[in-house]
Amino acid sequence: YVFALRENSRGNIFIGSYNSVFMEYIYDSDIFQKIELPGCDPKAYISDITEDSSGNVWIGTSKSGLYRLNNDRKFVTRYGTQNSAPSEIISSDNVSSLYFNESDSKLHIGTITEGLNIQNLNDSKISCINFKEQHPESDRINNITFIFRDSRSILWIGTHYGMFRLDEETNKLLSLINEKFDKICFTKKSVSDICEDLQGKLWISTQDRGLYCYDCTDESLVRFQFDKNTENGLICNSIKRLLRDRSNVIWIGTKGEGLGKIDRQQNEFHHLINHQSNSGNREINVVRSIYRDSEENYWIGTFYDGLFKLKENKDKSFNFTKLEETEKNKVTCIQEDSRKNIWITYQTYGIACYSLTEEKFTFRPLDL
């Protein structure tokens, strides 16, 4: 089960999986090279991977904290709750997300249950921020789901208690907007994903409360919910993935109702159906990944129904192509590298690489 996938500055691919497996695919030698993470719980999984401006690689784990792999690949440092060196102590061994800000050389470390840690890589100092101290009414505000910086350089923190803006001078969470909206319709629900459109508006999906659009200019928040009596309305309240394309269309991957998109001019929702299905029914059900490649193909990874490739026609309709067998149906990650290869990982099978130039798959079972 691969949880994390990232191309590094050398053009190789890092892969993080369950059973504390971390490896690097090295193009020049065509091998998957395992990298040992000392002291890592064998039941841990790799939750996230990022790289700093010095080429050091940071690896978040679910049970054993944070690891730094030096640029020379010869030295690994562990950061956790039990470390003896103050510069290597973080608030939790359960890391959920990582974000590196190149402009100030700060690494943001989101955790499960213990809030946010910020390490200044210039002096190695770590600040541990417990959001529950600021918002004692919630036990879930320290569960970080994502860290996102928008085009205005505002840092947003997604939690199991909603989404907040971080004041980076005081390290305090600020409410999304006014108290009325916060209490009625946004907080207390887990945020699943976020994207920004070309006008700078933020689109925020939730696990069961639908979709929100936040306009930073006037601090207005619009909520979209599923209503069976509303024509061209939201297709499902449970949304897992969002993607903005070059035409400013927002794509929506749902849990149970497949794939949809938003007409930004009319704020209308359109349900994308696979009309090529032999049975005539929609085949795309639970969407786990949406990815747009460099050639404007759309890749849809699902939990039950495999992998789909979508190509837009001149009349704005889409051709759906199912690209793999049903036994490899649970897609976890999709990413394109600088060589025009699409990497696809599966929950039980391993990894595949699709060449856009040669239009062919290479399947690689992984020894995990």
Solvent accessible surface area in square Angstrom, and as a share of the most:
residue,aa,sasa,rsa
1,Y,53,0.20
2,V,1,0.00
3,F,68,0.28
4,A,7,0.06
5,L,21,0.10
6,R,86,0.31
7,E,39,0.17
8,N,8,0.04
9,S,91,0.59
10,R,118,0.43
11,G,12,0.11
12,N,18,0.09
13,I,2,0.01
14,F,1,0.00
15,I,1,0.00
16,G,0,0.00
17,S,0,0.00
18,Y,82,0.31
19,N,68,0.35
20,S,26,0.16
21,V,15,0.09
22,F,2,0.01
23,M,4,0.02
24,E,6,0.02
25,Y,14,0.05
26,I,39,0.20
27,Y,43,0.16
28,D,141,0.73
29,S,60,0.39
30,D,78,0.40
31,I,80,0.40
32,F,48,0.20
33,Q,80,0.36
34,K,109,0.46
35,I,23,0.12
36,E,136,0.61
37,L,7,0.03
38,P,72,0.45
39,G,72,0.69
40,C,20,0.12
41,D,51,0.27
42,P,98,0.62
43,K,159,0.67
44,A,0,0.00
45,Y,70,0.27
46,I,0,0.00
47,S,22,0.14
48,D,37,0.19
49,I,6,0.03
50,T,10,0.06
51,E,23,0.10
52,D,11,0.06
53,S,74,0.48
54,S,75,0.48
55,G,9,0.08
56,N,31,0.16
57,V,1,0.00
58,W,2,0.01
59,I,0,0.00
60,G,0,0.00
61,T,0,0.00
62,S,10,0.06
63,K,98,0.42
64,S,3,0.02
65,G,0,0.00
66,L,0,0.00
67,Y,0,0.00
68,R,60,0.22
69,L,1,0.00
70,N,37,0.19
71,N,70,0.36
72,D,81,0.42
73,R,47,0.17
74,K,176,0.74
75,F,118,0.49
76,V,33,0.19
77,T,15,0.09
78,R,69,0.25
79,Y,5,0.02
80,G,0,0.00
81,T,47,0.27
82,Q,155,0.69
83,N,27,0.14
84,S,116,0.75
85,A,36,0.28
86,P,115,0.72
87,S,44,0.28
88,E,48,0.22
89,I,65,0.33
90,I,1,0.01
91,S,36,0.23
92,S,6,0.04
93,D,33,0.17
94,N,51,0.26
95,V,0,0.00
96,S,28,0.18
97,S,11,0.07
98,L,17,0.09
99,Y,49,0.19
100,F,28,0.12
101,N,17,0.09
102,E,124,0.56
103,S,105,0.68
104,D,49,0.25
105,S,23,0.15
106,K,61,0.26
107,L,0,0.00
108,H,1,0.00
109,I,0,0.00
110,G,0,0.00
111,T,0,0.00
112,I,59,0.30
113,T,70,0.41
114,E,64,0.29
115,G,0,0.00
116,L,0,0.00
117,N,0,0.00
118,I,14,0.07
119,Q,3,0.01
120,N,38,0.19
121,L,47,0.23
122,N,117,0.60
123,D,75,0.39
124,S,47,0.31
125,K,143,0.61
126,I,33,0.17
127,S,52,0.34
128,C,70,0.42
129,I,14,0.07
130,N,51,0.26
131,F,0,0.00
132,K,80,0.34
133,E,142,0.63
134,Q,60,0.27
135,H,35,0.15
136,P,99,0.62
137,E,113,0.51
138,S,5,0.03
139,D,111,0.58
140,R,98,0.36
141,I,0,0.00
142,N,6,0.03
143,N,25,0.13
144,I,5,0.02
145,T,44,0.26
146,F,29,0.12
147,I,21,0.11
148,F,48,0.20
149,R,46,0.17
150,D,9,0.05
151,S,93,0.60
152,R,97,0.35
153,S,67,0.43
154,I,43,0.22
155,L,1,0.00
156,W,3,0.01
157,I,0,0.00
158,G,0,0.00
159,T,0,0.00
160,H,61,0.27
161,Y,19,0.07
162,G,0,0.00
163,M,0,0.00
164,F,5,0.02
165,R,83,0.30
166,L,5,0.02
167,D,40,0.21
168,E,64,0.29
169,E,167,0.75
170,T,78,0.46
171,N,42,0.22
172,K,113,0.48
173,L,10,0.05
174,L,62,0.31
175,S,56,0.36
176,L,6,0.03
177,I,11,0.06
178,N,81,0.41
179,E,109,0.49
180,K,140,0.59
181,F,65,0.27
182,D,12,0.06
183,K,144,0.61
184,I,112,0.57
185,C,10,0.06
186,F,2,0.01
187,T,16,0.09
188,K,114,0.48
189,K,60,0.25
190,S,16,0.11
191,V,1,0.01
192,S,22,0.14
193,D,29,0.15
194,I,16,0.08
195,C,15,0.09
196,E,26,0.12
197,D,6,0.03
198,L,103,0.51
199,Q,111,0.50
200,G,7,0.07
201,K,58,0.25
202,L,0,0.00
203,W,1,0.00
204,I,0,0.00
205,S,0,0.00
206,T,0,0.00
207,Q,77,0.34
208,D,73,0.38
209,R,58,0.21
210,G,0,0.00
211,L,0,0.00
212,Y,0,0.00
213,C,12,0.07
214,Y,8,0.03
215,D,27,0.14
216,C,23,0.14
217,T,106,0.62
218,D,93,0.48
219,E,95,0.43
220,S,42,0.27
221,L,10,0.05
222,V,76,0.44
223,R,67,0.24
224,F,29,0.12
225,Q,90,0.40
226,F,99,0.41
227,D,66,0.34
228,K,170,0.72
229,N,128,0.66
230,T,72,0.42
231,E,152,0.68
232,N,62,0.32
233,G,17,0.16
234,L,5,0.02
235,I,20,0.10
236,C,17,0.10
237,N,42,0.22
238,S,22,0.14
239,I,0,0.00
240,K,51,0.21
241,R,94,0.34
242,L,15,0.08
243,L,34,0.17
244,R,75,0.27
245,D,9,0.04
246,R,154,0.56
247,S,88,0.57
248,N,15,0.08
249,V,32,0.18
250,I,0,0.00
251,W,2,0.01
252,I,0,0.00
253,G,0,0.00
254,T,0,0.00
255,K,117,0.50
256,G,29,0.28
257,E,61,0.27
258,G,0,0.00
259,L,0,0.00
260,G,1,0.01
261,K,35,0.15
262,I,1,0.00
263,D,46,0.24
264,R,40,0.15
265,Q,168,0.75
266,Q,118,0.53
267,N,71,0.37
268,E,57,0.26
269,F,10,0.04
270,H,69,0.31
271,H,64,0.29
272,L,21,0.10
273,I,49,0.25
274,N,7,0.04
275,H,155,0.69
276,Q,112,0.50
277,S,12,0.08
278,N,164,0.84
279,S,83,0.53
280,G,56,0.54
281,N,97,0.50
282,R,82,0.30
283,E,56,0.25
284,I,1,0.01
285,N,52,0.27
286,V,15,0.09
287,V,0,0.00
288,R,41,0.15
289,S,11,0.07
290,I,20,0.10
291,Y,56,0.21
292,R,59,0.22
293,D,4,0.02
294,S,53,0.34
295,E,71,0.32
296,E,58,0.26
297,N,7,0.04
298,Y,8,0.03
299,W,0,0.00
300,I,0,0.00
301,G,0,0.00
302,T,0,0.00
303,F,48,0.20
304,Y,118,0.45
305,D,32,0.17
306,G,0,0.00
307,L,0,0.00
308,F,0,0.00
309,K,37,0.16
310,L,0,0.00
311,K,87,0.37
312,E,67,0.30
313,N,50,0.26
314,K,208,0.88
315,D,108,0.56
316,K,140,0.59
317,S,50,0.32
318,F,27,0.11
319,N,68,0.35
320,F,13,0.05
321,T,66,0.38
322,K,74,0.31
323,L,36,0.18
324,E,17,0.07
325,E,90,0.41
326,T,94,0.55
327,E,120,0.54
328,K,15,0.06
329,N,40,0.21
330,K,53,0.22
331,V,0,0.00
332,T,18,0.11
333,C,22,0.13
334,I,17,0.09
335,Q,46,0.20
336,E,25,0.11
337,D,8,0.04
338,S,90,0.58
339,R,105,0.38
340,K,72,0.31
341,N,20,0.10
342,I,0,0.00
343,W,6,0.02
344,I,0,0.00
345,T,0,0.00
346,Y,2,0.01
347,Q,40,0.18
348,T,110,0.64
349,Y,69,0.26
350,G,6,0.06
351,I,0,0.00
352,A,0,0.00
353,C,21,0.13
354,Y,14,0.05
355,S,16,0.10
356,L,12,0.06
357,T,100,0.58
358,E,113,0.51
359,E,125,0.56
360,K,114,0.48
361,F,46,0.19
362,T,64,0.37
363,F,63,0.26
364,R,66,0.24
365,P,98,0.61
366,L,25,0.12
367,D,117,0.61
368,L,54,0.27
